[in-house]
């Protein structure tokens, strides 16, 4: 390769790809371009920064310079790519142009913010940089609203509560973790959160946010209102697809790729939170790690299809942690739930009796890997 491999992005997916490429080829030119500082941090740690009283800078594990030296690559931090020219095999911004033989989009996903009046008052915790921008506000806030009771929302609610803050957790669904599991399974964690003091507002629709003398006035569609010092959006992620769309690549919910992580252009690939793999968005560590292993080989000349086993998803709520896998969100499963002092084992089976999904908590999480092996294909 004359120009080598150019990767746009510097998050977990990009770094895993670099490490896997270098395991196989120490010489191929590698260039990383990203809009952030490119310092490495563990993104899941953002769910626990408040209770641990961590500053944004405390999260850094490896600087961009150290990473570049260790893996022999060119880095361009704080650099926005504005256009891709697939025919000419180049990417550019208003200052310069980079040529590539193979291009990888690892642009990640941005936090979705509810489009309500006053949405600009909402904070997000989807990156180290975002936390750095609001850490003083969050540290000083005594009353915190978290919009979205999904995986991240529940983790944040518990963390802020453990830090001694008054937490309100709002969602328009009837139960927490509603996109991951049925209410009879999530109820154990829901009860633990309320027992810790989290104020749950379920089946609630956010109407507006307004700055007031008491902080932020939060209005709900049913006429209720809440006063808080800070409001956080935890309503999911939106894959970053604008660059791919401008380049004429096939885009649906994410950048569409096949089993080889290849986009609609033969020399452009996508990986991580921005990629839609055969119709699925998979913003979890395990599928990204496996995808990076396969893509590294394919960029270096192989043609290996990605095969993903059932992924184990971890809900990092320390007072009652959960592991889950399979099709736990299916509404046609029959659930058997065993509760005890050692935790919960919930198994979801289809009409034939085959195990299709499970959720385990606390000490019963040690059974997760054995259960993974018994999940029906």
SVG drawing of the C-alpha trace seen along z (x, -y; Angstrom):
<svg xmlns="http://www.w3.org/2000/svg" viewBox="-52 -34 59 61">
<polyline fill="none" stroke="black" stroke-width="0.4" points="0.0,0.0 1.4,-3.4 -0.9,-5.6 -1.9,-2.9 -4.9,-2.8 -6.6,-6.0 -8.9,-5.7 -11.3,-8.5 -12.0,-8.3 -10.0,-7.6 -12.3,-5.8 -12.4,-2.2 -13.2,-0.8 -10.4,-2.7 -7.8,-1.7 -8.8,1.9 -8.4,1.9 -4.9,0.4 -3.8,2.9 -5.1,5.8 -3.5,4.5 -0.1,4.1 -0.3,7.6 -0.2,8.7 1.7,6.0 4.3,3.7 4.9,1.7 1.7,0.8 1.2,-3.0 -1.5,-3.9 -3.1,-7.4 -5.7,-8.3 -7.7,-11.5 -10.2,-12.6 -12.0,-15.7 -10.9,-15.0 -7.6,-15.0 -7.1,-11.3 -6.1,-10.6 -7.3,-7.1 -9.9,-6.7 -12.4,-3.9 -15.8,-5.2 -17.8,-3.0 -16.0,-4.8 -18.2,-7.9 -21.0,-6.1 -19.1,-6.3 -17.2,-9.6 -19.5,-11.4 -19.5,-8.9 -15.7,-8.4 -15.2,-12.2 -13.1,-11.9 -12.1,-14.8 -12.1,-14.4 -8.3,-14.4 -8.3,-11.5 -9.8,-9.2 -6.9,-9.4 -5.1,-6.1 -2.7,-6.9 -1.9,-10.1 -2.2,-10.4 1.6,-10.8 2.3,-7.6 -0.2,-5.7 1.3,-6.9 4.8,-5.9 3.8,-2.5 1.9,-1.6 3.9,-3.6 1.2,-5.7 0.5,-9.3 -2.1,-11.1 -4.0,-14.2 -6.0,-15.2 -8.5,-18.0 -9.1,-17.6 -12.5,-17.6 -12.8,-15.8 -15.4,-17.5 -15.4,-15.4 -14.5,-12.1 -13.8,-11.7 -14.1,-7.9 -13.1,-8.1 -9.9,-9.9 -9.3,-7.9 -8.8,-11.0 -10.3,-12.7 -10.0,-16.4 -10.9,-19.4 -10.4,-23.2 -6.6,-22.9 -5.3,-19.8 -5.9,-16.5 -5.0,-12.9 -4.8,-10.0 -5.7,-6.5 -5.7,-3.0 -8.2,-1.8 -10.4,-4.0 -12.2,-3.1 -15.0,-5.2 -14.9,-4.8 -16.8,-8.1 -18.9,-6.7 -22.2,-8.0 -23.5,-11.2 -25.9,-11.4 -29.5,-11.9 -31.2,-14.9 -35.0,-15.1 -36.1,-17.9 -38.1,-19.9 -38.0,-23.6 -35.0,-24.3 -33.1,-21.2 -29.9,-23.3 -30.0,-23.2 -29.5,-19.4 -26.0,-18.0 -24.6,-14.8 -21.9,-12.3 -21.0,-10.5 -17.3,-11.4 -14.4,-12.6 -14.6,-16.0 -18.3,-16.3 -17.7,-15.5 -14.9,-18.0 -17.3,-20.7 -19.8,-20.1 -18.0,-18.5 -18.1,-21.6 -21.9,-21.9 -22.4,-18.2 -20.2,-18.3 -22.0,-21.3 -25.5,-20.2 -27.6,-18.8 -30.8,-18.0 -30.2,-16.1 -32.7,-15.0 -31.7,-12.1 -33.9,-11.7 -34.0,-8.1 -34.1,-5.0 -32.1,-2.8 -28.8,-1.2 -26.8,-4.4 -29.6,-6.3 -29.9,-3.7 -26.1,-3.6 -26.0,-7.3 -29.0,-7.5 -27.4,-5.0 -24.0,-6.8 -25.4,-10.2 -27.5,-8.8 -24.4,-7.1 -22.8,-10.6 -25.5,-11.9 -27.5,-13.8 -31.3,-14.0 -31.9,-12.1 -35.0,-12.1 -35.1,-9.5 -37.6,-10.1 -38.8,-7.9 -41.8,-7.7 -41.9,-3.9 -43.7,-2.1 -40.5,-0.5 -36.8,-0.9 -34.6,0.8 -37.7,1.3 -35.8,1.7 -33.7,4.5 -36.1,6.6 -39.7,7.0 -40.8,5.2 -41.0,8.3 -37.3,8.8 -36.1,5.2 -38.3,4.7 -35.5,5.9 -33.2,3.1 -36.2,0.7 -37.0,1.4 -33.3,1.1 -33.1,-2.4 -36.2,-3.6 -35.0,-2.2 -31.8,-4.2 -33.9,-7.3 -34.1,-7.7 -37.4,-9.4 -38.8,-7.6 -41.1,-9.4 -42.3,-6.6 -44.9,-6.9 -43.8,-10.6 -43.3,-12.8 -40.8,-15.7 -42.4,-18.9 -39.8,-21.6 -36.9,-23.0 -36.6,-26.6 -33.9,-28.4 -35.3,-29.9 -34.1,-31.4 -34.2,-28.0 -32.1,-26.3 -34.0,-24.6 -37.8,-24.2 -38.7,-20.9 -42.3,-20.7 -44.0,-17.4 -46.8,-16.9 -49.3,-16.0 -48.8,-19.3 -46.4,-18.2 -43.1,-20.1 -39.7,-19.4 -37.0,-21.9 -33.4,-20.7 -29.9,-22.1 -28.8,-19.9 -30.5,-17.8 -28.8,-15.0 -29.9,-13.4 -29.5,-9.6 -32.0,-8.8 -29.7,-6.8 -27.1,-7.3 -27.3,-8.5 -24.6,-7.1 -22.5,-9.7 -23.3,-9.2 -23.1,-12.7 -19.6,-12.2 -20.6,-8.9 -23.8,-10.3 -22.0,-13.2 -19.7,-10.7 -22.6,-8.9 -22.3,-5.8 -25.3,-3.7 -26.6,-4.9 -29.7,-3.7 -29.7,-4.1 -25.9,-3.7 -23.3,-3.4 -24.4,-0.2 -21.8,2.5 -21.8,6.2 -20.4,9.2 -16.9,8.1 -17.4,4.6 -17.3,3.1 -19.5,0.2 -21.1,-0.3 -17.6,-1.5 -15.1,1.4 -12.3,-0.5 -14.2,-2.1 -15.2,-0.3 -17.0,-1.2 -16.6,0.0 -18.0,-0.6 -21.0,-2.7 -21.4,-4.3 -21.7,-1.0 -24.9,0.9 -23.9,4.5 -26.5,6.3 -29.3,4.2 -28.1,4.1 -26.5,1.4 -24.2,3.0 -22.8,0.3 -21.3,2.8 -17.7,3.7 -17.7,7.4 -19.0,7.0 -16.7,4.1 -13.7,6.1 -14.6,9.1 -15.4,6.7 -12.0,5.1 -10.2,8.5 -12.0,9.4 -11.6,6.0 -7.9,5.9 -7.4,9.1 -9.7,8.0 -7.9,4.7 -4.6,6.6 -6.0,8.8 -8.2,11.5 -11.9,12.0 -13.3,13.2 -17.0,12.8 -17.9,11.5 -19.6,14.1 -20.9,12.7 -21.8,15.0 -24.4,13.8 -23.0,10.8 -23.0,10.5 -24.2,7.0 -23.4,5.6 -25.5,3.1 -22.9,1.5 -25.1,0.6 -22.9,1.5 -25.6,2.0 -27.3,4.4 -25.4,5.3 -26.9,7.2 -25.6,9.3 -27.9,10.2 -27.7,11.9 -29.9,13.1 -33.2,11.7 -34.3,10.4 -36.4,7.7 -38.7,10.1 -42.3,9.9 -43.2,13.5 -40.9,15.2 -42.0,17.0 -40.0,15.9 -39.1,17.9 -37.6,15.8 -35.8,17.3 -35.0,14.8 -32.9,15.4 -30.3,13.9 -27.6,14.7 -29.4,12.7 -31.7,13.3 -31.8,15.8 -34.3,14.9 -34.6,17.1 -36.7,16.4 -37.8,19.4 -39.8,19.6 -42.8,21.8 -40.5,24.8 -38.8,24.4 -35.5,23.2 -33.6,20.6 -33.6,17.3 -32.4,14.9 -31.4,14.5 -30.7,11.9 -28.7,12.6 -27.8,10.3 -25.3,10.2 -23.7,13.5 -25.6,15.3 -23.7,13.4 -21.1,16.1 -23.5,18.4 -23.6,16.1 -21.0,17.8 -22.5,21.2 -25.9,19.8 -24.3,18.2 -23.4,21.6 -26.9,22.8 -28.6,20.0 -30.5,21.1 -29.0,20.0"/>
</svg>
